[in-house]
Amino acid sequence: MMKTRRSLLIALGALPLATFAQQPPKVLVEVWKDPNCGCCKDWVAHMQDNGFAVKVNDTGNAGVRTRLGIPQNLGSCHTALVGGYAVEGHVPAADIKRLLKEKPQAAGLTVPGMPVGSPGMDGAIYKGRKDPYDVLLVQKGGGTIVYASYHQAAAVKPQTEAEVRKVDKAAGKVTLKHGDIRNLDMPGMTMVFSVKDKSLLGKVKAGDKVLVHIEKDGPDYVVTALEPRK
């Protein structure tokens, strides 16, 4: 008995401390939306792919929008509450993380309407279309200031044909067998790339033929657009 216990303790001692470390809890985002809205579901998936926990209320959002201090003229198809802030519409997860880090005195963020190309409005049905839009910081009195701009997204970016060899959603990486990447002067090869937005990886699987846009970010090459080929 003592020998068995001693062996167990030795085995446990050999494990890295990270094995026993408790993972920090995910930040909760509570969402109110129409039960039949597909783009709302896609935005929820975008948030989950970027590390948030999401609770969904399929009860509509007009009432809660007013309660959280977002003017009706700044409304969209869903309203969320995270860290005490309202989030209206298709706000990118990166801007929400910035909001929670900076903690400004404000009601929250909004992307009014439903601009094509924003998270949740970027499915294959839109064929890569990217309309310019602003993320607005809504102040306590209802006024707004521009918090982030996505006007450059309207520019046409060169695409490269590729085949997905492996998808690693947890690491935010994809292995591609690609053709020549002309904007980077890179010849065709098989290579692992980081993905700027992990939600892109939910659209593809190994074996899929895709069109990608890849940019250089410091020493890394990053996939910024990834769509299945028709």
CORVENTA-V193914 format. One record per backbone hydrogen bond with DSSP energy under -0.5 kcal/mol. NH is the residue of the N-H (numbers start at 1). CO is the residue of the C=O. Records with the same first field share a line. If there is no record, write none. Layout:
NH=CO / CO
This chain:
5=1
6=2
7=3
8=4
9=5
10=6
11=7
12=8
13=9
14=10
15=11 / 12
19=16
20=17
21=17
29=53
30=28 / 81
31=29 / 55
32=79
33=57
34=77
37=34
38=36
41=37
42=38
43=39
44=40
45=41
46=42
47=43
48=44
49=45
50=46 / 47
51=48
52=47
53=27
55=29
57=31
58=56
59=57
60=33
65=61
66=62
67=63
68=64
69=66
70=65
71=69
74=71
75=72
79=32
80=87
81=30
82=85
85=82
86=107
87=80
88=109
89=78 / 87
90=111
91=89
95=92
96=92
97=93
98=94
99=95
100=96
101=97
102=98
103=99
106=104
107=138
108=138
109=86
110=136
111=88
113=75
117=121
118=115
121=118
126=123
127=124
129=126
131=116
135=148
136=110 / 134
137=145
138=108 / 136
139=137 / 143
142=139
145=137
147=135
148=135
150=133
154=151
155=152
160=212
162=210
163=177
164=208
165=175
166=175
168=173
169=167
172=168
173=168
174=193
175=166
176=174 / 191
177=163
178=176 / 189
179=161
181=186
182=180
184=181
185=181 / 182
186=181
189=178
191=176
193=174
194=221
195=172
196=223
200=197
201=198
202=199
203=200
204=201
207=164
208=205
210=162
211=227
212=160
213=225
215=222
217=215 / 220
220=217
222=215 / 220
223=194
224=213 / 222
225=213
227=211
229=209
